[in-house]
């Protein structure tokens, strides 16, 4: 069938919205009609090359919609089911899934390569095969994805809100609660108050942090951070150190979560300086693939038992955490409506990403 999609053809190019061909689902796959897709910064990494991927590729990895068709041997969902798409498929059988680390499932190793799990493509355009960001390609009216990448949700839940939990909300929330292990009474610093950062703030608040310092150079984002639970703000990590030192009588923070647009090696040293003994620095932002150096005081790392942890999808479990976070929204304990700064048509995707670069959006949303 035909579907309208946003395709990236090369580094530093614009997204091209065009009508392309979509194959039906193969065995173990699901066809989904998308209702909405978030404009996540990770798709910007495809443009800049910070996430290497073959071109052409249909972008988008944060979406929700309705199942239109299923391939052979799919029992998890059926036609008509509402689903959230998870950008990390979970097989439930590999060593990592068996140990509860579904975000590190062996299937996830293929998500950036472009083709589906069997090595073939579902999207085709201009005589070429087109890959799918994280096996999903949610910048399309319709897509075909692995059954392992869909999470069934309750009937009637607004899909444009559910889409946000496919990546940004769960990644940020989990970076605080799972990877960061924030506990009641902790002091938390979140560096970068965008779509991931404000949800790290929400996670820290839900975990009972007594103080949450949001760090961002953009005044608008600092103001928004307060709406999601930040108790203090700062323009820079240097300024944040003074705030945290005063709040803790010099003991410093328990957790610092890095959710900047890109993770730079030079950010690690000031982040480590913000946490005290056994403090944890959580690196959620994606770094440059060719950067191999980080700064930091190794003397303090050992003597104060400080820690640096990476966090993929906030160390979350999509099948468990996505429905749980939607239930928190139903109970009024998680903000989703307030996350969406602006909605766009698919044809306006390039404007949406320009608004993100300009610091105007917490989260832009494409509505189909």
C-alpha positions as CSV (number, residue, x, y, z in Angstrom):
1,X,0.0,0.0,0.0
2,X,0.9,3.7,-0.2
3,X,1.7,5.8,2.8
4,X,2.9,9.3,3.4
5,X,6.2,9.5,5.3
6,X,9.1,11.7,6.2
7,X,12.3,10.3,4.7
8,X,15.9,11.3,5.4
9,X,18.2,10.9,2.4
10,X,21.5,12.0,3.7
11,X,23.5,13.8,6.5
12,X,22.5,17.3,7.3
13,X,19.6,17.2,4.8
14,X,16.0,18.2,5.4
15,X,13.3,15.6,5.9
16,X,11.5,14.9,2.6
17,X,7.7,14.2,3.0
18,X,6.7,11.9,0.1
19,X,4.3,9.1,-0.7
20,X,6.1,5.7,-0.4
21,X,5.3,2.0,-0.6
22,X,4.7,-0.1,2.5
23,X,4.8,-3.9,2.5
24,X,2.3,-5.9,4.6
25,X,3.5,-7.5,7.8
26,X,5.6,-10.7,7.6
27,X,5.5,-13.4,10.3
28,X,5.9,-11.9,13.7
29,X,5.1,-8.4,12.5
30,X,2.3,-5.9,13.0
31,X,0.9,-3.1,10.8
32,X,-0.1,0.0,12.7
33,X,-2.0,3.1,11.7
34,X,-0.3,6.0,13.6
35,X,-2.3,8.6,15.5
36,X,0.7,10.7,16.6
37,X,4.4,10.8,16.8
38,X,6.7,12.8,19.0
39,X,9.5,14.9,17.6
40,X,12.4,13.5,19.7
41,X,15.9,14.8,19.6
42,X,17.2,11.3,18.8
43,X,15.9,11.6,15.2
44,X,17.9,14.8,15.0
45,X,21.0,12.7,15.7
46,X,20.2,10.8,12.4
47,X,20.5,14.2,10.6
48,X,23.8,15.1,12.3
49,X,25.4,11.7,12.1
50,X,25.6,11.2,15.9
51,X,23.5,8.1,15.4
52,X,25.0,6.4,12.3
53,X,22.4,4.9,10.0
54,X,22.2,3.9,6.3
55,X,20.1,6.1,4.1
56,X,17.4,6.5,3.1
57,X,15.5,6.0,6.3
58,X,12.0,6.8,7.6
59,X,12.4,8.6,10.9
60,X,10.4,8.6,14.1
61,X,10.5,6.3,17.1
62,X,7.9,7.8,19.5
63,X,4.4,6.9,18.4
64,X,1.1,5.3,19.1
65,X,-1.8,4.0,17.0
66,X,-4.2,1.2,16.1
67,X,-3.2,-2.2,14.9
68,X,-4.6,-2.7,11.3
69,X,-3.2,-6.1,10.5
70,X,-1.0,-8.8,12.0
71,X,1.4,-11.3,10.5
72,X,1.5,-15.0,11.1
73,X,2.1,-16.3,14.6
74,X,1.3,-12.9,16.3
75,X,-0.7,-13.5,19.4
76,X,0.2,-10.5,21.6
77,X,-2.1,-8.1,19.8
78,X,-5.0,-8.2,17.3
79,X,-6.6,-5.9,14.7
80,X,-8.2,-2.9,16.4
81,X,-5.9,-2.9,19.5
82,X,-4.5,0.4,20.6
83,X,-0.7,0.2,21.0
84,X,2.3,2.3,22.0
85,X,5.4,1.6,19.9
86,X,8.6,0.8,21.9
87,X,11.8,1.8,20.2
88,X,13.5,-1.1,22.0
89,X,12.0,-4.5,21.1
90,X,12.0,-7.1,23.9
91,X,12.0,-10.8,23.0
92,X,11.6,-12.0,26.6
93,X,13.9,-14.9,26.1
94,X,17.5,-13.7,25.8
95,X,19.9,-13.5,28.7
96,X,19.2,-9.8,29.3
97,X,15.4,-10.2,29.2
98,X,15.6,-13.1,31.5
99,X,17.5,-11.0,34.0
100,X,14.9,-8.2,33.8
101,X,17.1,-5.9,31.6
102,X,14.7,-5.8,28.7
103,X,16.0,-2.5,27.5
104,X,19.2,-4.3,26.7
105,X,17.5,-7.2,24.8
106,X,19.6,-8.8,22.1
107,X,17.1,-7.7,19.5
108,X,18.0,-4.1,20.3
109,X,21.4,-4.6,18.6
110,X,19.7,-4.3,15.3
111,X,17.5,-1.2,15.8
112,X,19.9,1.3,14.2
113,X,20.7,-0.7,11.1
114,X,17.5,0.1,9.2
115,X,16.0,-3.2,8.0
116,X,13.6,-5.4,9.9
117,X,14.8,-8.3,12.1
118,X,14.9,-10.7,9.1
119,X,17.2,-8.3,7.2
120,X,14.5,-7.1,4.7
121,X,12.8,-3.8,4.3
122,X,9.1,-2.8,4.6
123,X,9.4,0.8,3.2
124,X,10.4,1.4,-0.4
125,X,10.7,4.7,-2.3
126,X,12.3,6.0,-5.5
127,X,13.3,2.5,-6.4
128,X,15.2,2.0,-3.1
129,X,14.6,0.2,0.2
130,X,14.2,2.6,3.1
131,X,15.1,1.8,6.6
132,X,13.1,2.5,9.8
133,X,14.4,4.4,12.8
134,X,14.6,1.9,15.6
135,X,12.6,-0.6,13.5
136,X,9.6,1.7,13.8
137,X,9.5,4.7,11.4
138,X,6.7,6.6,13.1
139,X,7.1,9.6,10.8
140,X,4.6,7.8,8.6
141,X,0.9,7.5,8.5
142,X,1.3,3.7,8.6
143,X,4.2,1.4,9.5
144,X,5.0,-2.3,10.0
145,X,7.0,-3.2,13.1
146,X,8.0,-6.3,15.0
147,X,5.4,-7.6,17.4
148,X,8.1,-7.3,20.1
149,X,8.0,-3.6,19.6
150,X,4.4,-3.0,20.4
151,X,2.8,-2.5,23.9
152,X,-1.0,-3.0,24.1
153,X,-2.7,-0.3,26.1
154,X,-6.2,0.3,27.5
155,X,-9.0,1.1,25.1
156,X,-10.0,4.8,25.1
157,X,-6.7,6.2,26.2
158,X,-5.9,9.3,24.1
159,X,-3.3,8.1,21.6
160,X,-1.6,11.5,21.2
161,X,-0.8,11.4,24.9
162,X,0.2,7.7,24.9
163,X,2.7,8.4,22.1
164,X,4.9,10.4,24.5
165,X,5.5,7.4,26.7
166,X,7.1,5.5,23.8
167,X,10.4,7.3,24.4
168,X,10.7,10.7,26.1
169,X,8.6,10.2,29.2
170,X,9.8,6.7,30.0
171,X,13.4,7.5,29.3
172,X,13.4,10.6,31.5
173,X,11.3,9.1,34.3
174,X,13.4,5.9,34.4
175,X,16.7,7.8,34.3
176,X,15.8,9.2,37.7
177,X,13.9,6.3,39.2
178,X,15.6,3.3,37.7
179,X,19.1,4.2,36.5
180,X,19.5,7.0,39.1
181,X,17.7,5.1,42.0
182,X,16.4,8.4,43.4
183,X,15.0,7.9,46.9
184,X,12.8,9.9,49.2
185,X,14.8,12.9,50.6
186,X,17.5,12.9,47.8
187,X,18.7,16.0,46.1
188,X,18.7,15.7,42.3
189,X,20.2,17.8,39.5
190,X,18.8,17.5,36.0
191,X,21.1,19.0,33.3
192,X,19.0,19.9,30.2
193,X,15.3,20.6,30.6
194,X,13.9,19.4,27.3
195,X,11.6,16.6,26.5
196,X,13.7,14.0,28.4
197,X,14.9,16.3,31.2
198,X,11.5,17.4,32.3
199,X,10.4,13.8,32.7
200,X,13.6,13.1,34.7
201,X,12.3,15.9,36.9
202,X,8.9,14.2,37.1
203,X,10.5,10.9,38.0
204,X,12.6,12.5,40.8
205,X,9.5,14.3,42.1
206,X,7.5,11.0,42.1
207,X,10.4,9.2,44.0
208,X,10.3,11.8,46.7
209,X,13.3,14.0,46.1
210,X,13.4,16.9,48.5
211,X,15.1,19.3,46.0
212,X,15.3,19.1,42.2
213,X,17.6,21.6,40.4
214,X,16.9,22.0,36.7
215,X,19.9,23.3,34.7
216,X,19.3,24.9,31.3
217,X,20.6,28.0,29.5
218,X,17.2,28.7,28.0
219,X,14.9,30.8,30.3
220,X,11.7,29.3,28.8
221,X,12.8,25.8,29.7
222,X,13.8,26.7,33.2
223,X,10.4,28.2,33.7
224,X,8.7,25.1,32.4
225,X,10.9,22.9,34.6
226,X,9.1,24.3,37.6
227,X,5.8,23.2,36.3
228,X,7.0,19.6,36.3
229,X,8.5,19.6,39.8
230,X,11.8,21.4,39.8
231,X,12.3,23.3,43.0
232,X,15.3,25.4,41.9
233,X,16.9,26.3,38.5
234,X,20.3,27.4,37.2
235,X,21.7,28.5,33.9
236,X,24.8,26.4,34.1
237,X,26.4,23.6,36.0
238,X,28.7,26.0,37.7
239,X,25.8,28.1,38.9
240,X,24.0,24.9,40.0
241,X,27.0,23.9,42.2
242,X,26.4,27.0,44.3
243,X,22.7,26.2,44.6
244,X,23.3,22.5,45.5
245,X,26.1,23.3,48.0
246,X,23.9,25.7,49.8
247,X,20.9,23.3,49.8
248,X,22.9,20.4,51.2
249,X,25.3,22.3,53.5
250,X,28.2,21.2,51.3
251,X,27.3,17.5,50.9
252,X,26.1,18.0,47.3
253,X,23.6,16.1,45.3
254,X,22.8,12.4,45.3
255,X,22.0,12.1,41.6
256,X,22.8,14.2,38.5
257,X,21.0,13.2,35.3
258,X,22.5,14.5,32.0
259,X,19.8,15.0,29.4
260,X,21.4,17.6,27.2
261,X,20.9,17.7,23.5
262,X,24.2,15.8,23.0
263,X,26.5,14.3,25.7
264,X,29.9,15.9,25.5
265,X,32.9,14.3,27.2
266,X,33.6,17.7,28.8
267,X,30.3,17.5,30.7
268,X,31.3,14.7,32.9
269,X,33.7,16.6,35.2
270,X,31.3,19.3,36.2
271,X,28.5,16.7,36.6
272,X,30.7,14.7,38.9
273,X,31.5,17.8,40.9
274,X,27.7,18.3,41.5
275,X,27.3,14.9,43.4
276,X,28.7,14.0,46.8
277,X,29.8,10.7,48.2
278,X,28.4,7.8,46.4
279,X,26.7,10.3,44.1
280,X,25.5,9.0,40.7
281,X,25.9,10.7,37.4
282,X,23.4,9.3,34.9
283,X,24.3,9.8,31.2
284,X,21.1,9.6,29.3
285,X,22.0,12.0,26.4
286,X,23.6,10.4,23.4
287,X,27.3,11.3,22.8
288,X,29.3,11.5,19.6
289,X,30.1,8.0,18.4
290,X,33.7,9.0,17.7
291,X,34.4,10.7,21.0
292,X,36.5,8.5,23.3
293,X,37.5,10.8,26.1
294,X,35.8,12.1,29.2
295,X,37.0,14.5,31.9
296,X,36.8,13.9,35.6
297,X,38.7,13.7,38.9
298,X,39.8,10.0,39.3
299,X,41.0,10.8,42.9
300,X,37.5,11.8,43.9
301,X,35.9,9.0,41.9
302,X,37.6,6.4,44.1
303,X,37.8,8.2,47.5
304,X,34.2,9.4,47.4
305,X,32.8,6.3,45.5
306,X,31.2,8.4,42.9
307,X,29.6,6.6,39.9
308,X,29.0,7.2,36.2
309,X,26.2,5.2,34.7
310,X,24.8,5.1,31.2
311,X,21.0,4.9,30.8
312,X,19.3,3.5,27.7
313,X,15.5,4.1,27.8
314,X,16.0,5.0,31.4
315,X,16.8,1.4,32.2
316,X,13.1,0.8,31.8
317,X,11.0,-2.2,30.8
318,X,8.6,-1.2,28.0
319,X,6.0,-3.9,28.7
320,X,5.8,-3.0,32.4
321,X,6.7,0.7,32.6
322,X,4.6,2.1,29.6
323,X,1.3,0.9,31.0
324,X,2.3,1.9,34.5
325,X,3.1,5.4,33.5
326,X,-0.2,5.8,31.6
327,X,-1.9,4.7,34.8
328,X,0.0,7.4,36.7
329,X,-1.4,9.9,34.2
330,X,-4.9,8.6,34.8
331,X,-4.4,9.1,38.5
332,X,-3.2,12.7,38.0
333,X,0.3,11.8,39.1
334,X,2.1,12.3,35.8
335,X,1.9,15.3,33.4
336,X,1.5,14.5,29.7
337,X,-0.8,17.2,28.3
338,X,1.7,19.9,29.4
339,X,4.6,18.3,27.6
340,X,3.4,19.1,24.1
341,X,4.3,22.7,23.3
342,X,3.2,22.6,19.7
343,X,1.5,20.2,17.2
344,X,2.5,19.9,13.6
345,X,1.3,18.3,10.4
346,X,3.7,15.8,8.9
347,X,4.5,18.3,6.1
348,X,5.7,20.7,8.8
349,X,8.2,18.4,10.3
350,X,11.2,20.5,9.4
351,X,9.7,23.5,11.1
352,X,9.1,21.4,14.2
353,X,12.7,20.4,14.4
354,X,13.8,24.0,13.8
355,X,11.6,25.0,16.8
356,X,13.3,22.3,18.8
357,X,16.7,23.6,17.9
358,X,15.6,27.2,18.8
359,X,14.6,26.1,22.3
360,X,10.9,26.8,21.7
361,X,9.6,23.3,22.4
362,X,9.6,20.9,25.3
363,X,8.1,18.4,22.9
364,X,6.7,18.9,19.4
365,X,4.1,16.5,18.2
366,X,3.0,15.3,14.8
367,X,-0.7,14.5,14.6
368,X,-1.9,12.3,11.7
